[in-house]
Amino acid sequence: MKIKLLLSALCCILSPVVVHADGGGHGHDRVSIESEVKVLQASDKIAFSFQIFDNESKKEITDTDLKLSHTKKVHFIVYDAALKEFNHVHPEFVNGLWQTELNLPVNGAYFIWAQGTLNDGAEFSVSNKLKVEGGKSPWSVTNLGDHRKETSNHTTVELSQQKIRAGKMIMLTYRVSRDDGSLPVVTPYLGANAHVIAISPDGKDLIHVHPMDGQDTASGMLHATFPRVGDYRMWVQLNDHDELKTVPLSVTVVE
Ligand SMILES: [Cu+2]
């Protein structure tokens, strides 16, 4: 096998590859994420701030408490309950708060996740919920189906077609191409050829995997376990021709 794989991501040292949100804001024993504002006004530029707490030391987690993971201190991921809207941003710690800008023009119930690594090596992936109001009508929650090939702004990502069974480890391969016939030029994004974030149908499980850097940057292997039956959203993010592409795929997981 030419391309080796790197098992998961930010969450595999102390906790399993799949991270589960209990929705209550304290989805993880040690670390939690809280925001003062729970309802956001829809906009393509929302100033958002939050805090992360170490529940063992009872202290706020600041930028000096964190190591870099995939070139950033905190990875902040946001999506709606219909798994249509998606933000992946990297907050800065300013004036005692983690601050970032979000692009959320569509109303709905949203999940937020913060992922990072404490200085002692403990990785965390914690979630909470938000509402967005005052914008476009929310997407209705529907089954996403199995769509393993999708194009976003000329960059196409295609996944292999194996049957995916709940709770069983699967190796999916992917290939990047261009719909204009030119060759893709895939360069690292945040230290990996691709970042893949998969979300369970109910929005509660987040799986974050990366292929390991291979010789051919336009293809790779992803190693993941999808815990339950249903249609999972997969957002594949990569740099093609120095432009970040976010390609939405979906896979059906069967018993
Ligand atoms: Cu990130």
Boltz pocket constraint, residues with backbone or C-beta under 6 A from the ligand:
constraints:
  - pocket:
      binder: B
      contacts: [[A, 70], [A, 72], [A, 74], [A, 75], [A, 76], [A, 88], [A, 89], [A, 90], [A, 190]]
      max_distance: 6.0
